[in-house]
Amino acid sequence: MSGDNKELEYRPWGYYVVLAGQASFKVKKTVVYPGHRLNLQRHQHRGEHWYIVQGRAQVTLNERQLELIPGQSIDIPRKNLHRIKNSGSDDMVFIEVQTGDYFGEDDIERLEDDFGRAS
């Protein structure tokens, strides 16, 4: 990100950068590589809103599967199972707005993970 001093956090599926954060919210830009997906997870302390800005996303929300394209979004209420996958051939980018009372990485309960990190 040219001209930006924010630090990228790399993961096996892509990377993210925290754009803003306060006591009651956090905003991230997340990039998912083609064919990759985040783990199936849920959170006890936060809900999320995902807004797709580039590429194609396949979203799992509990038992539902949805395809999202740029300009579309979805709300992920706290305690709901969710996952996002890049179903396209280019990087997929989404903006994630977290709201709640705690945003630590230890609030991620991983149920399935392609990279062996399930809790």
C-alpha positions as CSV (number, residue, x, y, z in Angstrom):
1,M,0.0,0.0,0.0
2,S,2.0,2.9,-1.2
3,G,1.9,6.0,0.9
4,D,0.5,4.0,3.8
5,N,2.4,3.2,7.0
6,K,0.0,0.5,8.1
7,E,1.5,-2.9,8.6
8,L,0.4,-5.9,6.5
9,E,-0.4,-9.1,8.4
10,Y,0.3,-12.1,6.2
11,R,-1.5,-15.3,6.4
12,P,-1.4,-18.5,4.2
13,W,-4.6,-17.4,2.4
14,G,-3.5,-13.7,1.8
15,Y,-3.1,-10.7,4.0
16,Y,-4.9,-7.9,5.8
17,V,-4.2,-4.5,7.1
18,V,-6.0,-2.7,10.0
19,L,-7.3,0.6,8.6
20,A,-8.9,2.0,11.8
21,G,-9.7,0.9,15.3
22,Q,-11.4,2.2,18.4
23,A,-12.8,0.7,21.6
24,S,-16.1,-0.2,19.8
25,F,-15.0,-1.0,16.3
26,K,-12.1,-2.1,14.0
27,V,-11.9,-1.8,10.2
28,K,-9.7,-4.1,8.0
29,K,-8.9,-4.4,4.4
30,T,-8.4,-8.1,3.5
31,V,-6.9,-9.6,0.4
32,V,-7.6,-13.3,-0.4
33,Y,-5.5,-15.1,-3.0
34,P,-7.3,-17.0,-5.9
35,G,-8.6,-20.4,-4.8
36,H,-7.9,-19.7,-1.1
37,R,-10.3,-19.3,1.8
38,L,-10.3,-18.3,5.5
39,N,-11.1,-20.8,8.2
40,L,-14.7,-21.7,9.2
41,Q,-15.0,-19.7,12.4
42,R,-17.2,-17.8,14.8
43,H,-16.7,-15.0,17.4
44,Q,-18.2,-14.6,20.8
45,H,-17.5,-10.9,21.2
46,R,-17.9,-9.3,17.8
47,G,-20.1,-9.1,14.7
48,E,-18.7,-8.3,11.2
49,H,-19.8,-6.6,8.1
50,W,-18.1,-7.6,4.8
51,Y,-18.1,-5.3,1.8
52,I,-16.6,-6.8,-1.4
53,V,-14.6,-4.2,-3.4
54,Q,-12.7,-6.5,-5.9
55,G,-13.2,-10.0,-7.2
56,R,-15.7,-12.7,-6.5
57,A,-16.4,-14.1,-3.0
58,Q,-18.1,-17.3,-1.9
59,V,-19.5,-16.7,1.6
60,T,-20.6,-19.3,4.1
61,L,-23.0,-18.1,6.8
62,N,-24.1,-21.0,8.9
63,E,-25.7,-23.4,6.4
64,R,-26.1,-20.8,3.6
65,Q,-23.7,-20.3,0.7
66,L,-23.8,-17.0,-1.2
67,E,-21.8,-15.5,-4.1
68,L,-20.9,-11.8,-3.7
69,I,-19.4,-9.4,-6.2
70,P,-18.0,-5.9,-5.8
71,G,-20.6,-3.6,-4.3
72,Q,-22.3,-6.3,-2.4
73,S,-22.1,-6.9,1.3
74,I,-23.2,-9.2,4.2
75,D,-23.6,-8.9,7.9
76,I,-22.1,-11.7,10.1
77,P,-23.8,-11.6,13.5
78,R,-21.7,-12.7,16.5
79,K,-21.7,-16.4,17.3
80,N,-22.6,-17.3,13.7
81,L,-20.4,-19.7,11.7
82,H,-18.8,-18.0,8.7
83,R,-16.1,-18.3,6.1
84,I,-15.1,-16.4,2.9
85,K,-13.4,-17.9,-0.2
86,N,-12.0,-16.3,-3.3
87,S,-14.0,-18.0,-6.1
88,G,-12.3,-16.0,-8.9
89,S,-9.0,-16.0,-10.7
90,D,-7.7,-12.7,-9.3
91,D,-7.1,-11.4,-5.8
92,M,-10.4,-10.8,-3.9
93,V,-10.5,-7.7,-1.7
94,F,-13.1,-7.0,1.0
95,I,-13.5,-4.4,3.7
96,E,-14.4,-5.8,7.1
97,V,-16.0,-3.7,9.8
98,Q,-16.0,-5.3,13.2
99,T,-18.3,-4.1,16.0
100,G,-18.5,-5.4,19.5
101,D,-16.7,-5.3,22.8
102,Y,-13.5,-7.2,22.0
103,F,-11.4,-7.6,18.8
104,G,-8.5,-9.8,19.8
105,E,-7.3,-12.6,17.5
106,D,-8.0,-15.1,20.4
107,D,-11.8,-14.5,19.8
108,I,-11.5,-16.6,16.7
109,E,-12.9,-20.1,17.3
110,R,-11.7,-22.1,14.2
111,L,-13.9,-25.1,13.4
112,E,-12.2,-25.9,10.0
113,D,-9.0,-24.7,8.6
114,D,-7.1,-25.5,5.4
115,F,-3.8,-24.8,7.1
116,G,-4.1,-26.9,10.3
117,R,-5.0,-24.1,12.7
118,A,-8.4,-25.4,13.9
119,S,-9.0,-25.0,17.6
